[in-house]
Amino acid sequence: RFRRNLHLNQSKNNDSDMKKLE
């Protein structure tokens, strides 16, 4: 369960990083 959450969090972080790059 914790691992799944971590993965979801990473995806969200990646999205934020991409937006910042733009």
PQR file with spaces between the fields and no chain letter, atoms N, CA, C, O and H, PARSE charges and radii, in Angstrom:
ATOM       1  N    ARG     1       0.858   -1.189    0.000 -0.4000 1.5000
ATOM       2  CA   ARG     1       0.000    0.000    0.000 -0.0000 2.0000
ATOM       3  C    ARG     1       0.904    1.253    0.000  0.5500 1.7000
ATOM       4  O    ARG     1       0.699    2.165   -0.801 -0.5500 1.4000
ATOM       5  N    PHE     2       1.877    1.289    0.879 -0.4000 1.5000
ATOM       6  CA   PHE     2       2.754    2.469    0.948 -0.0000 2.0000
ATOM       7  C    PHE     2       3.494    2.674   -0.390  0.5500 1.7000
ATOM       8  O    PHE     2       3.654    3.796   -0.870 -0.5500 1.4000
ATOM       9  H    PHE     2       2.043    0.548    1.530  0.4000 1.0000
ATOM      10  N    ARG     3       3.928    1.568   -0.958 -0.4000 1.5000
ATOM      11  CA   ARG     3       4.696    1.656   -2.206 -0.0000 2.0000
ATOM      12  C    ARG     3       3.792    2.266   -3.293  0.5500 1.7000
ATOM      13  O    ARG     3       4.228    3.118   -4.067 -0.5500 1.4000
ATOM      14  H    ARG     3       3.798    0.656   -0.568  0.4000 1.0000
ATOM      15  N    ARG     4       2.572    1.831   -3.334 -0.4000 1.5000
ATOM      16  CA   ARG     4       1.659    2.319   -4.378 -0.0000 2.0000
ATOM      17  C    ARG     4       1.489    3.844   -4.202  0.5500 1.7000
ATOM      18  O    ARG     4       1.476    4.596   -5.177 -0.5500 1.4000
ATOM      19  H    ARG     4       2.218    1.139   -2.705  0.4000 1.0000
ATOM      20  N    ASN     5       1.363    4.261   -2.980 -0.4000 1.5000
ATOM      21  CA   ASN     5       1.200    5.694   -2.715 -0.0000 2.0000
ATOM      22  C    ASN     5       2.441    6.456   -3.185  0.5500 1.7000
ATOM      23  O    ASN     5       2.349    7.518   -3.801 -0.5500 1.4000
ATOM      24  H    ASN     5       1.373    3.650   -2.188  0.4000 1.0000
ATOM      25  N    LEU     6       3.562    5.898   -2.885 -0.4000 1.5000
ATOM      26  CA   LEU     6       4.814    6.546   -3.275 -0.0000 2.0000
ATOM      27  C    LEU     6       4.859    6.731   -4.795  0.5500 1.7000
ATOM      28  O    LEU     6       5.228    7.790   -5.302 -0.5500 1.4000
ATOM      29  H    LEU     6       3.637    5.035   -2.385  0.4000 1.0000
ATOM      30  N    HIS     7       4.480    5.687   -5.486 -0.4000 1.5000
ATOM      31  CA   HIS     7       4.500    5.753   -6.955 -0.0000 2.0000
ATOM      32  C    HIS     7       3.555    6.860   -7.437  0.5500 1.7000
ATOM      33  O    HIS     7       3.882    7.620   -8.349 -0.5500 1.4000
ATOM      34  H    HIS     7       4.180    4.827   -5.074  0.4000 1.0000
ATOM      35  N    LEU     8       2.411    6.930   -6.824 -0.4000 1.5000
ATOM      36  CA   LEU     8       1.430    7.963   -7.216 -0.0000 2.0000
ATOM      37  C    LEU     8       2.017    9.351   -6.939  0.5500 1.7000
ATOM      38  O    LEU     8       1.889   10.276   -7.741 -0.5500 1.4000
ATOM      39  H    LEU     8       2.145    6.312   -6.084  0.4000 1.0000
ATOM      40  N    ASN     9       2.647    9.457   -5.810 -0.4000 1.5000
ATOM      41  CA   ASN     9       3.247   10.749   -5.452 -0.0000 2.0000
ATOM      42  C    ASN     9       4.318   11.131   -6.474  0.5500 1.7000
ATOM      43  O    ASN     9       4.406   12.286   -6.889 -0.5500 1.4000
ATOM      44  H    ASN     9       2.751    8.705   -5.158  0.4000 1.0000
ATOM      45  N    GLN    10       5.112   10.176   -6.864 -0.4000 1.5000
ATOM      46  CA   GLN    10       6.170   10.456   -7.830 -0.0000 2.0000
ATOM      47  C    GLN    10       5.562   10.984   -9.127  0.5500 1.7000
ATOM      48  O    GLN    10       6.071   11.938   -9.716 -0.5500 1.4000
ATOM      49  H    GLN    10       5.041    9.237   -6.527  0.4000 1.0000
ATOM      50  N    SER    11       4.498   10.373   -9.554 -0.4000 1.5000
ATOM      51  CA   SER    11       3.849   10.792  -10.802 -0.0000 2.0000
ATOM      52  C    SER    11       3.410   12.245  -10.665  0.5500 1.7000
ATOM      53  O    SER    11       3.587   13.047  -11.582 -0.5500 1.4000
ATOM      54  H    SER    11       4.085    9.598   -9.076  0.4000 1.0000
ATOM      55  N    LYS    12       2.851   12.564   -9.538 -0.4000 1.5000
ATOM      56  CA   LYS    12       2.379   13.946   -9.317 -0.0000 2.0000
ATOM      57  C    LYS    12       3.578   14.892   -9.362  0.5500 1.7000
ATOM      58  O    LYS    12       3.515   15.954   -9.981 -0.5500 1.4000
ATOM      59  H    LYS    12       2.707   11.912   -8.793  0.4000 1.0000
ATOM      60  N    ASN    13       4.650   14.507   -8.714 -0.4000 1.5000
ATOM      61  CA   ASN    13       5.849   15.357   -8.703 -0.0000 2.0000
ATOM      62  C    ASN    13       6.372   15.556  -10.123  0.5500 1.7000
ATOM      63  O    ASN    13       6.752   16.662  -10.509 -0.5500 1.4000
ATOM      64  H    ASN    13       4.701   13.645   -8.211  0.4000 1.0000
ATOM      65  N    ASN    14       6.386   14.500  -10.871 -0.4000 1.5000
ATOM      66  CA   ASN    14       6.868   14.603  -12.252 -0.0000 2.0000
ATOM      67  C    ASN    14       6.022   15.600  -13.017  0.5500 1.7000
ATOM      68  O    ASN    14       6.546   16.419  -13.772 -0.5500 1.4000
ATOM      69  H    ASN    14       6.078   13.602  -10.558  0.4000 1.0000
ATOM      70  N    ASP    15       4.742   15.534  -12.828 -0.4000 1.5000
ATOM      71  CA   ASP    15       3.832   16.443  -13.516 -0.0000 2.0000
ATOM      72  C    ASP    15       4.187   17.892  -13.158  0.5500 1.7000
ATOM      73  O    ASP    15       4.236   18.766  -14.024 -0.5500 1.4000
ATOM      74  H    ASP    15       4.316   14.868  -12.214  0.4000 1.0000
ATOM      75  N    SER    16       4.425   18.119  -11.902 -0.4000 1.5000
ATOM      76  CA   SER    16       4.760   19.477  -11.434 -0.0000 2.0000
ATOM      77  C    SER    16       6.066   19.927  -12.093  0.5500 1.7000
ATOM      78  O    SER    16       6.172   21.058  -12.568 -0.5500 1.4000
ATOM      79  H    SER    16       4.385   17.409  -11.199  0.4000 1.0000
ATOM      80  N    ASP    17       7.028   19.058  -12.117 -0.4000 1.5000
ATOM      81  CA   ASP    17       8.317   19.407  -12.728 -0.0000 2.0000
ATOM      82  C    ASP    17       8.121   19.770  -14.196  0.5500 1.7000
ATOM      83  O    ASP    17       8.705   20.734  -14.690 -0.5500 1.4000
ATOM      84  H    ASP    17       6.941   18.140  -11.731  0.4000 1.0000
ATOM      85  N    MET    18       7.320   19.013  -14.867 -0.4000 1.5000
ATOM      86  CA   MET    18       7.092   19.281  -16.300 -0.0000 2.0000
ATOM      87  C    MET    18       6.468   20.664  -16.467  0.5500 1.7000
ATOM      88  O    MET    18       6.850   21.432  -17.350 -0.5500 1.4000
ATOM      89  H    MET    18       6.845   18.230  -14.466  0.4000 1.0000
ATOM      90  N    LYS    19       5.513   20.959  -15.614 -0.4000 1.5000
ATOM      91  CA   LYS    19       4.837   22.272  -15.700 -0.0000 2.0000
ATOM      92  C    LYS    19       5.850   23.383  -15.437  0.5500 1.7000
ATOM      93  O    LYS    19       5.822   24.430  -16.084 -0.5500 1.4000
ATOM      94  H    LYS    19       5.203   20.335  -14.897  0.4000 1.0000
ATOM      95  N    LYS    20       6.722   23.148  -14.504 -0.4000 1.5000
ATOM      96  CA   LYS    20       7.738   24.174  -14.175 -0.0000 2.0000
ATOM      97  C    LYS    20       8.649   24.412  -15.381  0.5500 1.7000
ATOM      98  O    LYS    20       9.031   25.545  -15.678 -0.5500 1.4000
ATOM      99  H    LYS    20       6.744   22.298  -13.978  0.4000 1.0000
ATOM     100  N    LEU    21       8.980   23.345  -16.051 -0.4000 1.5000
ATOM     101  CA   LEU    21       9.878   23.458  -17.216 -0.0000 2.0000
ATOM     102  C    LEU    21       9.231   24.320  -18.302  0.5500 1.7000
ATOM     103  O    LEU    21       9.900   25.103  -18.976 -0.5500 1.4000
ATOM     104  H    LEU    21       8.670   22.425  -15.810  0.4000 1.0000
ATOM     105  N    GLU    22       7.935   24.162  -18.454 -0.4000 1.5000
ATOM     106  CA   GLU    22       7.259   24.883  -19.544 -0.0000 2.0000
ATOM     107  C    GLU    22       7.363   26.382  -19.373  0.5500 1.7000
ATOM     108  O    GLU    22       6.849   27.134  -20.201 -0.5500 1.4000
ATOM     109  H    GLU    22       7.391   23.526  -17.907  0.4000 1.0000
